[in-house]
Each structure stands twice: as structure tokens, then as C-alpha cells.
């Protein structure tokens, strides 16, 4: 009994040391290579990109998330947070919420806005995603920055295991060559997911390949009809066949010559999965895998509804 009484103060001391906040700021570099000084274990944070908000909810103590942006809709609990407009950035509203760190993704928040926030004493930490593994390491990095490294590793490792199970599961039928998949984000002009986007790695893991093999300066380049016909994708992602037949293909009838149209392998995708490099990235790979495995002869019958 006496031995146990002696251990109690030591256990309490160890607990206090593990939960205490280190004194002083922490020097880090974000995904863009920018040098930042962040508070150790910040207690008030927000994200200016829906994907980053989802990552915060997966790793952080959600009480530390002080706001959301208008596009945030997952998880449902985020809807209870106050809103800060991210485009254009409502700087005044953001400052009143007194975040210690703002998280965002490359291409979402302008560097000028980040500089203005920095001048007001609010550091902006960018993340960059090119591979699915980047999402997992990003979750681990977020855990480290927020003083919750165990949670970050736990979430990332769980997703890695789930992805491994998904990509190694035997397929009912596997084509000799990976189908060439073109994913459009806008119809007029025609913008597509480029080679230097997360989609390229996602579709590879799903068993396909990005039909757009050329790397453009823009991650989502505008393509001409002639260029798309030259690509001649096996699968087109961006909408239901019947819907696109009267809109997209109605506007560009020459594109009906592409393989994807002739075989009816034209499918919608869940936008907030493909567009958000967050904790649901494995769900996005699973959806892509399901779509590209639909045989041409059955695509118009068994496509997603």
C-alpha cells in the first residue's frame, strides 16, 4: 500500500509533463517550404479549406476548431461552428475569432492573404498533396503540430491499412492495361484533373491511369476538343451519361467519337471526395475503383444512380 502511495505522485507528475505546453514558439516549415513560428500545441485553430477542416476533425480536439468555411459540410458536427468566408477572405471576421494558427491547402488561400494574416500575428500553415501518402503524412504532421501525435499516427496508420486491403483485394476481372480515365471539373471551357494532381495517384491505386499524361503548369488545365479526342479516354468522369449526352456532348458533338462515349463508360463522381485530400481519400479510391471496373457492356445499366 505504501509503495502504491509513493507511485501516485510520480504518475501525476508524468501526466502533467505529457500534457503541458512547451514554452515558447516552435520553428517549422510548411508544405510550401515557408519558415513559420507556431505556438506549441495551439488551442485555437481553423482551416480555410474543407479538406483541412476534415483533417482537423480527424486529429484535433475539436473544441480547438473555432470556425469553418462556407463549403464545409463534413463531418456534420462542423456545421455548428461559426462561418468565416474564405473566398474572398473575410479578414475582419477571422481576426475576431483569435485563431493561433490557420491551416490551408496549396492553391486555396492566396499567399497575399497569408502575408496579411502573418502581419497580424496569425501564422498560415500550407499543406501540399501530390500522392495519397501525402495525406497520411499530413495527418501525422498535423497531430505533431497540435500536440496530438498519437492520434495523428493512429488515423494515418488506419487509413494505410484500409488502402492496402483495398488495392490488394482480388478483382473479379482485371484489364490487361489500366483504363485511361479523364476527369473533368468544368464543361465550358473544358477543365480536367491534370497529371500533377492527387487524382493521378488515386486513379493509379484504383487500377486505372490518368488519360492526361502531359504535365501542364496548371493543375487543372483547359483542354481543346482536338486534344481530348487525341487522348481518347476509356472512361470519362464528371456526370451521368444521359445528363452529359444532352449538355456536354450536345455542346461538343465531335466528342461522341471518344471510346468512353461509345461504350457508355461516363460516370458521375462524388465531388467532395475527389476534391478534398483529407481523411476520406481512401473512400475516393474505392469509388474510382468501382467505376473503372464496370464493364463497357453493362455500364449504361449498372452505373451509379
C-alpha positions in Angstrom: 0.0 0.0 0.0 2.8 2.3 0.9 4.5 1.5 -2.4 1.3 2.5 -4.3 1.1 5.8 -2.4 4.6 6.6 -3.4 3.8 5.9 -7.1 0.7 8.1 -7.2 2.7 11.5 -7.1 5.1 10.2 -9.8 2.2 9.2 -12.1 0.6 12.6 -11.5 3.8 14.4 -12.3 4.3 12.3 -15.5 0.8 13.1 -16.6 1.3 16.8 -16.1 4.6 16.7 -18.0 3.0 14.9 -21.0 0.0 17.3 -21.2 2.0 20.5 -20.5 2.6 23.0 -23.3 6.2 23.6 -24.1 7.3 27.2 -23.5 7.9 29.4 -26.5 7.1 29.2 -30.2 8.1 26.3 -32.5 10.0 26.9 -35.7 8.6 24.8 -38.6 8.4 24.8 -42.4 5.1 24.2 -44.1 4.3 22.3 -47.3 5.4 25.2 -49.4 8.7 25.4 -47.6 7.8 28.6 -45.8 9.5 29.2 -42.5 6.9 29.8 -39.7 6.9 30.2 -36.0 3.9 28.4 -34.4 2.7 28.3 -30.8 3.4 24.9 -29.2 0.2 22.9 -29.0 -2.2 25.7 -30.2 -5.6 25.8 -28.6 -7.5 27.9 -31.2 -7.2 26.9 -34.9 -9.3 27.0 -38.0 -8.9 25.9 -41.7 -9.7 27.8 -44.9 -10.1 24.6 -47.0 -12.8 21.9 -46.5 -10.2 19.2 -46.7 -8.1 20.7 -43.9 -11.2 21.1 -41.8 -11.9 17.4 -42.2 -8.3 16.7 -41.2 -8.6 18.8 -38.1 -11.7 16.9 -37.1 -9.9 13.6 -37.5 -6.9 14.6 -35.4 -7.5 17.6 -33.2 -9.5 18.1 -30.1 -12.5 19.5 -31.9 -13.1 22.1 -29.2 -9.9 23.8 -30.6 -11.5 24.3 -34.0 -13.1 27.8 -33.7 -14.7 28.2 -37.1 -15.4 26.7 -40.5 -15.6 28.0 -44.1 -18.8 28.0 -46.1 -18.0 24.9 -48.1 -17.5 22.7 -45.0 -20.2 20.0 -44.6 -18.3 17.0 -43.2 -18.4 15.8 -40.5 -21.9 17.1 -39.6 -20.6 18.5 -36.3 -18.7 21.1 -38.2 -22.0 22.9 -39.1 -22.3 24.1 -35.5 -19.1 26.2 -35.9 -19.3 29.9 -36.8 -18.5 30.7 -40.5 -15.6 32.6 -41.9 -15.7 33.3 -45.6 -12.6 32.0 -47.4 -13.1 33.5 -50.8 -12.8 36.4 -50.7 -11.3 36.1 -47.3 -13.2 37.8 -44.5 -10.2 39.0 -42.7 -12.0 41.1 -40.1 -14.3 38.2 -39.1 -11.3 35.8 -38.9 -9.3 38.1 -36.7 -12.2 38.4 -34.2 -12.1 34.6 -33.6 -8.4 34.9 -32.5 -7.0 31.7 -34.0 -3.4 30.9 -33.1 -2.9 29.1 -36.4 -4.7 28.9 -39.7 -4.4 25.8 -41.8 -4.9 25.7 -45.6 -4.0 23.9 -48.8 -1.8 25.0 -51.7 -3.9 26.8 -54.3 -6.9 27.6 -51.9 -5.6 30.6 -50.0 -3.6 33.3 -51.7 -0.1 34.0 -50.5 -1.1 37.6 -50.2 -3.8 36.8 -47.8 -1.4 34.6 -45.8 1.0 37.5 -45.7 -1.7 39.9 -44.4 -2.6 37.4 -41.6 1.1 36.9 -40.8 1.4 40.7 -40.3 -1.5 40.5 -37.8 0.3 37.8 -35.9 -1.6 34.8 -37.2 0.6 32.2 -39.0 -0.9 30.4 -42.0 0.4 26.8 -42.5 0.0 25.4 -46.0 -0.1 21.7 -46.9 0.6 20.3 -50.3 -0.7 17.0 -51.6 0.5 15.1 -54.7 0.2 11.5 -53.5 -2.3 9.7 -51.3 0.6 9.0 -48.9 1.0 12.8 -48.6 -2.5 12.9 -47.0 -1.4 10.3 -44.5 1.8 12.1 -43.6 -0.1 15.3 -43.5 -2.4 13.9 -40.8 0.7 12.8 -38.8 2.2 16.3 -39.2 -1.0 17.9 -38.1 -1.0 15.7 -35.0 2.5 16.7 -34.2 1.8 20.4 -34.6 -1.3 20.2 -32.4 0.3 18.2 -29.7 -1.6 15.0 -30.5 1.0 12.9 -32.3 -0.5 9.6 -31.2 -3.9 10.5 -32.7 -2.3 11.6 -35.9 -0.4 8.3 -36.3 -3.4 6.3 -35.3 -5.6 7.8 -38.0 -2.9 7.7 -40.7 -1.9 4.0 -40.0 -5.6 3.0 -40.0 -6.0 4.6 -43.4 -2.9 3.0 -44.7 -4.1 -0.5 -43.7 -7.5 0.2 -45.2 -5.9 1.3 -48.5 -3.6 -1.7 -48.6 -6.6 -4.0 -48.2 -8.5 -2.2 -50.9 -5.7 -2.3 -53.5 -4.6 -5.9 -52.9 -8.1 -7.4 -52.9 -8.6 -9.7 -55.9 -10.6 -8.2 -58.7 -13.3 -10.1 -60.5 -11.8 -9.1 -63.8 -8.7 -7.0 -64.4 -7.9 -5.5 -67.8 -4.5 -6.2 -69.3 -3.8 -2.5 -69.4 -5.1 0.1 -66.9 -8.1 2.0 -68.4 -7.3 5.6 -69.4 -9.5 7.9 -67.3 -10.2 11.6 -67.9 -11.9 13.5 -65.2 -13.5 16.9 -66.0 -14.1 19.6 -63.5 -15.8 22.2 -65.8 -17.5 22.0 -69.1 -17.2 25.4 -70.8 -14.2 25.6 -71.2 -13.3 22.0 -70.5 -11.1 21.8 -67.4 -9.7 18.5 -66.3 -7.7 17.0 -63.5 -4.1 17.3 -64.6 -1.2 14.9 -64.2 0.1 17.0 -61.2 -3.0 16.5 -59.0 -3.9 13.9 -56.4 -6.3 12.3 -58.9 -3.3 10.8 -60.8 -2.2 8.8 -57.7 -5.8 8.0 -56.7 -6.7 6.5 -60.1 -3.4 4.6 -60.2 -4.3 3.0 -56.9 -7.8 2.2 -58.2 -6.3 0.3 -61.1 -6.5 2.9 -63.8 -4.4 5.7 -65.2 -4.9 9.4 -65.8 -5.5 9.8 -69.5 -3.9 13.2 -69.3 -0.2 12.2 -69.2 1.3 15.5 -70.1 2.1 17.8 -67.2 0.8 21.4 -67.6 1.8 24.4 -65.4 -1.8 24.5 -64.1 -3.0 21.6 -62.0 -6.4 21.7 -63.8 -5.7 22.7 -67.4 -8.2 23.7 -70.0 -8.2 21.3 -72.9 -9.3 21.7 -76.5 -11.7 19.2 -78.1 -9.0 18.1 -80.5 -6.7 17.3 -77.6 -9.3 15.3 -75.8 -10.0 13.3 -79.0 -6.3 12.6 -79.2 -6.4 11.3 -75.6 -9.4 9.2 -76.4 -10.1 8.1 -72.8 -11.7 4.8 -72.0 -13.6 6.3 -69.1 -14.9 9.8 -68.6 -15.7 11.1 -65.1 -17.8 14.2 -64.5 -21.5 13.4 -64.8 -24.2 10.9 -65.6 -24.2 9.6 -69.2 -27.8 10.8 -70.0 -27.1 14.2 -68.5 -23.8 14.8 -70.3 -25.3 13.5 -73.5 -27.6 16.5 -73.7 -25.2 19.0 -72.2 -21.5 18.3 -72.6 -21.8 16.1 -75.7 -24.6 18.2 -77.0 -22.3 21.2 -76.9 -19.3 19.2 -78.3 -20.8 16.6 -80.6 -17.5 15.6 -82.0 -16.5 14.2 -78.6 -19.0 11.4 -79.1 -16.3 9.7 -81.1 -14.3 9.0 -77.9 -14.1 5.5 -76.6 -15.8 6.4 -73.3 -18.9 7.7 -75.0 -19.2 4.8 -77.4 -19.1 2.3 -74.5 -21.2 4.5 -72.2 -18.4 4.5 -69.6 -19.3 8.0 -68.5 -19.9 8.4 -64.7 -20.5 10.9 -62.0 -18.2 11.1 -59.1 -18.7 12.3 -55.5 -17.2 15.8 -55.8 -16.3 16.3 -52.1 -14.4 13.0 -52.1 -12.3 13.7 -55.2 -11.8 17.4 -54.5 -10.8 17.0 -50.8 -7.4 15.5 -50.0 -8.5 14.5 -46.5 -9.2 11.5 -44.3 -11.8 10.2 -46.8 -9.2 9.8 -49.5 -9.5 6.0 -49.3 -13.2 6.3 -49.9 -12.4 8.2 -53.1 -10.1 5.5 -54.3 -12.7 2.9 -53.5 -15.3 4.8 -55.6 -12.9 5.2 -58.5 -12.1 1.5 -58.4 -15.8 0.6 -58.5 -16.4 2.9 -61.5 -13.5 1.7 -63.7 -14.4 -1.9 -63.1 -17.8 -1.6 -64.6 -17.6 -3.5 -67.9 -18.5 -1.5 -71.1 -21.4 -3.8 -72.0 -23.0 -3.2 -68.6 -22.0 0.4 -67.9 -25.3 2.0 -69.1 -27.3 -0.4 -66.9 -25.3 -0.7 -63.7 -23.7 2.7 -63.4 -24.2 4.6 -60.2 -27.5 6.3 -59.7 
